[in-house]
Amino acid sequence: MTADQILGSTSRSGEVEDWLGTVAPALLAYFVRRVTPPDEAADLLGEALLVLWRRADAIPDEERAARMWAFGIARNVLRGHRRTSRRRSALANRLRAELAASDGLAHPADVRVLDLRSALERLKPIDQEIVRLVHWDGLSLVEVAELLGKSEGTVRSRYHRARSSLRR
């Protein structure tokens, strides 16, 4: 679907583009002053412009009302961003608290995982990746070879040597 189909006419589409071009700098400044780090402002501006473009048929005709409407959209985008950030932060804090309460080792199995990670780190990086892709991500050796751009024989021999090394 083209922008003209969405907006109804080429002339209206040009008007909307012009108007978005005039309001965008003010909206960017609005976001820059309200988010940390400020480079998130560009993403928020893009999201707001997308909403404005999609709702172009609702843009008020009067210039001041249109500007205020755009700022209302920007405010809603910012509120959504803040809600998402709070949720993400709360989840991370809960996970940190759980790990701190258990010293990161809730079960004896966790010690084995740490031992395995330590053993993996002694392998060459390519061998580490092969083992992880097979055992942690569930890929077959054929799939690993394809993903890494290596021959199947090379991946099979590297995998075999890595497993032997890990057993030792």
C-alpha positions, 0 to 999 in steps of 0.5 A: 500500500502506498502513502497516497493510498493511505492518505487518499491523495498526492496533494494531501500526502505532500502537505502531511510531509511538509507539516511533519518536516516543520513539527519534527524538530520541535518533537525531537527537542521535546524528546531530547529534554526528557530521555536519558540517554538523549540518543533514544530521542531519535527512536522516539521521534521516529515512532511519533512520526510514524503514528502521526503519518498513520493518523494523518487524516486526524490532523487538525486543520488549524496550525496551533491545534495540529501542533498541540495534537502532535505534541499529544502524540509525542507525549503518549509515545514518551509515556509508553516508552517510560512504562516499558523502561520501568517494566524492564528495569523492575524485571532486571531488579527482581532477577538481580535480587534473586541471584544475590539472595542465592549467591548466583548458585541456587542448586548444585547443578549450577556449580556444574554449569560454572565448571562447564563454562570454565572448561568451555573458555579454555577451548578455541573460540570457534570450538566454543561456538560449535559446542554452544550451538549444538548443546545450548541452541539445539542445532545439528552439526550440519546446521552449525556448519551452514551457520558458520560457513564451514564444511561439515567435515571441519565442524564434525572434527572440531566438535569431536576434538572439543568434546574430547577436550571437555571430557578431560 
